[in-house]
Amino acid sequence: MFNKNRCLENVYALAKQQGKKIGDIEDYANVSRGYLSRISKPEGASPAIETLVAISDCLNVTLDFLIGYQPDALSNSEKELYDFVDGLMLRTVSKDMEWHKDGIVNLCRESHTQFSSDHPLVEVEQDCDDTYGGRWIYLSQYCSRFDERVELDGDSYHASLGSGFSLYLMNVKLGVDKGCELYIIGRDQVKPLCSTFSLREVLVEEIYKLINEIDAVASHIGLDSDTREIISRFLNHK
C-alpha cells in the first residue's frame, strides 16, 4: 500500500543526500513550487503517478526505490548496499549493463576426465573412485565464502563493474531455504559482498527485484554490444 508520508520523507532525504533543492525537483516534475509541502499536510492529496515518476527520474532512482526506501531504518553500510543494488537495477533496465549467464549445468559438472573450472567460485575436486568403471570421478564444487553448507540452486549471473572488477550473483540454497550471494571479483581478489540469508528484509527485497529484472531479460543475455551492432547494421542496411 502506498505510504505518502514515507514517500515524501524519501524525497527530502534523497534530495539532501544529492544536494538538490526541492524547488528544482518540483520544477522538473512540472508542479508548482511548494507542491510537496502542501500535499504533506494530512488533508493533502496523494501525488499523481506521473509526478512520482518524474521525481524519481530527477533523483536518479527507480519509482519502487522512491516509494519503498526507508533511509532511517538502515545503517550507513546498508544504505550503501541498497543504493548499489538500485544502481545495478537502473543500469540493467537501461541495458547499460550486460549480464552473462553462468548455467547451472556448466557450473555443476561431473566427468571421468579431469578438467578445470574457469568460474572463480567453483573448484574441481577428485570425488571418488567409480567402482564399476575403475576411474576417478571429478566434480565441480561451488565454494561459498559465507557458509560451507550452501549449494548452487539454478543459473547464476555476472557482469562487469569496470576497472577490472565484476559482480557475481549466485542463486543458492541452504537446506530448503533459497537465497542469493553477491561477490565482487577481480585482480585475483574475491570480495564477499552479501548473502540474503543474513540481510534485512528491505535489502533482500531489493536484491530480488534485481534478480527478477535480470531473469526478465535472460532470453537476451548473450546479445552483447558487438552482436547488437551487427544486427543494427543489418537492419539499417539499404
C-alpha positions as CSV (number, residue, x, y, z in Angstrom):
1,M,0.0,0.0,0.0
2,F,1.3,3.5,-0.9
3,N,2.5,5.4,2.1
4,K,2.5,9.1,1.2
5,N,4.5,10.3,4.3
6,R,7.2,7.7,3.7
7,C,7.5,8.6,0.1
8,L,7.8,12.3,0.9
9,E,10.4,11.6,3.6
10,N,12.4,9.7,1.0
11,V,12.2,12.6,-1.5
12,Y,13.5,15.1,1.1
13,A,16.2,12.6,2.3
14,L,17.4,11.8,-1.2
15,A,17.4,15.5,-2.2
16,K,19.5,16.3,0.8
17,Q,21.9,13.5,0.0
18,Q,22.3,14.7,-3.5
19,G,22.4,18.4,-2.8
20,K,19.3,19.1,-4.8
21,K,16.8,21.8,-4.0
22,I,13.1,20.8,-3.5
23,G,12.0,23.7,-5.7
24,D,14.2,22.4,-8.6
25,I,12.8,19.0,-8.2
26,E,9.2,20.4,-8.3
27,D,10.2,22.3,-11.5
28,Y,11.5,19.1,-13.1
29,A,8.2,17.3,-12.2
30,N,6.2,20.2,-13.7
31,V,4.4,21.0,-10.5
32,S,4.2,24.4,-8.7
33,R,6.7,25.3,-6.1
34,G,5.6,24.4,-2.6
35,Y,3.6,21.5,-4.0
36,L,5.4,18.8,-1.9
37,S,4.9,20.9,1.2
38,R,1.2,21.3,0.6
39,I,0.5,17.6,-0.1
40,S,2.5,16.7,3.0
41,K,-0.4,18.0,5.2
42,P,-2.9,15.5,6.5
43,E,-5.6,16.9,4.2
44,G,-3.2,17.0,1.2
45,A,-3.9,14.8,-1.8
46,S,-1.6,11.9,-2.8
47,P,0.8,12.8,-5.8
48,A,-0.1,11.6,-9.2
49,I,1.9,8.6,-10.5
50,E,3.2,10.8,-13.3
51,T,4.6,13.2,-10.7
52,L,6.2,10.4,-8.8
53,V,7.8,9.0,-11.9
54,A,9.3,12.5,-12.8
55,I,10.6,13.0,-9.2
56,S,12.2,9.6,-9.2
57,D,13.8,10.4,-12.5
58,C,15.1,13.7,-11.2
59,L,16.6,11.9,-8.2
60,N,18.1,9.1,-10.3
61,V,16.2,6.3,-8.5
62,T,13.5,3.9,-9.5
63,L,9.9,4.5,-8.6
64,D,10.0,1.4,-6.3
65,F,13.0,2.8,-4.6
66,L,11.3,6.2,-4.0
67,I,8.2,4.6,-2.6
68,G,9.8,1.9,-0.5
69,Y,13.2,3.2,0.6
70,Q,13.5,3.7,4.3
71,P,16.7,5.7,4.9
72,D,16.4,6.0,8.6
73,A,15.9,2.2,9.0
74,L,19.3,1.3,7.6
75,S,22.8,1.7,8.8
76,N,25.3,3.6,6.5
77,S,26.7,0.3,5.2
78,E,23.2,-1.0,4.5
79,K,22.3,2.3,2.7
80,E,25.4,1.9,0.5
81,L,24.4,-1.6,-0.4
82,Y,20.8,-0.6,-1.1
83,D,22.0,2.2,-3.3
84,F,24.5,-0.1,-5.1
85,V,21.8,-2.7,-5.9
86,D,19.4,0.1,-7.0
87,G,22.1,1.4,-9.3
88,L,22.5,-2.1,-10.8
89,M,18.8,-2.2,-11.4
90,L,18.8,1.2,-13.2
91,R,21.7,0.1,-15.5
92,T,20.1,-3.3,-16.1
93,V,16.8,-1.7,-17.1
94,S,18.5,0.8,-19.4
95,K,20.6,-2.0,-20.9
96,D,23.8,-0.2,-19.9
97,M,24.9,-3.3,-18.0
98,E,25.5,-6.6,-19.8
99,W,24.8,-9.7,-17.7
100,H,26.2,-13.1,-18.6
101,K,24.6,-16.3,-17.6
102,D,26.5,-19.0,-15.8
103,G,24.3,-22.1,-16.4
104,I,23.9,-24.5,-13.5
105,V,24.7,-27.4,-15.9
106,N,28.1,-26.0,-16.6
107,L,28.8,-25.0,-13.0
108,C,27.9,-28.4,-11.6
109,R,29.8,-30.7,-14.0
110,E,30.8,-34.3,-13.4
111,S,33.3,-36.2,-15.5
112,H,35.6,-39.2,-15.5
113,T,38.2,-36.9,-17.2
114,Q,40.0,-34.3,-15.1
115,F,39.0,-30.8,-16.0
116,S,39.4,-27.3,-14.6
117,S,36.8,-24.6,-14.0
118,D,37.0,-21.1,-15.3
119,H,34.5,-19.8,-12.7
120,P,36.2,-18.0,-9.8
121,L,33.8,-19.5,-7.2
122,V,33.8,-23.1,-8.5
123,E,36.6,-25.6,-7.8
124,V,37.0,-29.1,-9.2
125,E,37.5,-31.9,-6.8
126,Q,38.5,-35.6,-7.2
127,D,35.4,-37.1,-5.6
128,C,35.6,-40.8,-5.5
129,D,36.6,-43.9,-7.5
130,D,34.0,-45.3,-9.8
131,T,34.0,-48.9,-8.7
132,Y,32.4,-50.2,-11.9
133,G,34.4,-48.2,-14.4
134,G,37.6,-48.2,-12.3
135,R,38.1,-44.4,-12.9
136,W,38.0,-41.4,-10.7
137,I,35.0,-39.1,-10.8
138,Y,35.7,-35.3,-10.9
139,L,33.1,-32.9,-9.6
140,S,32.9,-29.1,-9.8
141,Q,32.0,-27.7,-6.4
142,Y,30.7,-24.3,-5.5
143,C,32.7,-22.7,-2.7
144,S,30.6,-20.2,-0.7
145,R,32.5,-17.7,1.3
146,F,29.5,-17.2,3.6
147,D,28.5,-20.8,4.7
148,E,30.2,-24.0,3.5
149,R,26.7,-25.7,3.6
150,V,25.4,-23.5,0.8
151,E,24.8,-25.1,-2.6
152,L,24.0,-23.8,-6.0
153,D,20.3,-23.5,-6.9
154,G,19.9,-22.6,-10.5
155,D,21.6,-20.4,-13.1
156,S,23.8,-17.6,-11.9
157,Y,25.0,-14.3,-13.5
158,H,27.9,-12.0,-13.7
159,A,28.5,-8.5,-15.1
160,S,31.5,-6.2,-15.4
161,L,31.8,-3.3,-12.9
162,G,34.7,-1.8,-14.8
163,S,38.3,-1.3,-13.6
164,G,38.9,-5.0,-13.8
165,F,36.2,-6.0,-11.4
166,S,33.0,-8.0,-11.9
167,L,29.9,-8.7,-9.8
168,Y,28.9,-12.3,-9.4
169,L,25.3,-13.1,-8.4
170,M,24.9,-16.7,-7.3
171,N,21.5,-18.3,-6.8
172,V,21.9,-20.7,-3.9
173,K,20.1,-22.8,-1.3
174,L,20.8,-23.6,2.4
175,G,18.8,-26.7,3.1
176,V,15.3,-26.0,1.9
177,D,15.8,-22.2,2.0
178,K,16.6,-20.4,-1.2
179,G,18.8,-17.3,-1.3
180,C,21.4,-15.3,-3.2
181,E,25.1,-14.5,-2.6
182,L,26.9,-11.5,-4.2
183,Y,30.6,-11.2,-4.7
184,I,32.9,-8.6,-6.3
185,I,35.8,-10.3,-8.0
186,G,38.8,-9.1,-9.9
187,R,42.6,-8.6,-9.8
188,D,42.9,-12.0,-8.1
189,Q,40.6,-10.9,-5.3
190,V,37.3,-12.4,-4.1
191,K,35.3,-10.0,-2.0
192,P,32.1,-11.5,-0.5
193,L,29.6,-8.7,-0.6
194,C,26.4,-10.1,1.0
195,S,24.2,-13.1,1.5
196,T,20.4,-12.8,1.6
197,F,20.4,-15.3,4.4
198,S,21.7,-12.6,6.7
199,L,20.2,-9.4,5.4
200,R,17.3,-7.3,6.5
201,E,14.1,-7.8,4.5
202,V,14.2,-4.5,2.8
203,L,17.6,-5.3,1.3
204,V,16.6,-8.8,0.4
205,E,13.5,-7.4,-1.5
206,E,15.7,-5.0,-3.4
207,I,18.1,-7.8,-4.4
208,Y,15.3,-10.0,-5.6
209,K,13.9,-7.1,-7.7
210,L,17.2,-7.0,-9.4
211,I,17.2,-10.8,-9.9
212,N,13.7,-10.6,-11.4
213,E,14.8,-7.9,-13.8
214,I,17.8,-10.0,-14.9
215,D,15.5,-13.0,-15.3
216,A,13.1,-10.9,-17.4
217,V,15.8,-10.2,-19.9
218,A,17.5,-13.6,-19.6
219,S,16.4,-14.5,-23.1
220,H,18.5,-11.6,-24.4
221,I,21.6,-12.3,-22.4
222,G,24.3,-13.1,-24.9
223,L,23.1,-10.3,-27.1
224,D,26.1,-8.2,-26.3
225,S,27.1,-4.8,-27.7
226,D,29.0,-6.3,-30.6
227,T,26.1,-8.6,-31.5
228,R,23.7,-5.7,-31.3
229,E,25.9,-3.6,-33.6
230,I,26.0,-6.4,-36.2
231,I,22.2,-6.7,-36.0
232,S,21.8,-2.9,-36.2
233,R,24.0,-2.6,-39.3
234,F,22.0,-5.4,-40.9
235,L,18.6,-3.8,-40.1
236,N,19.8,-0.3,-41.2
237,H,21.4,-1.6,-44.4
238,K,19.9,-0.1,-47.5
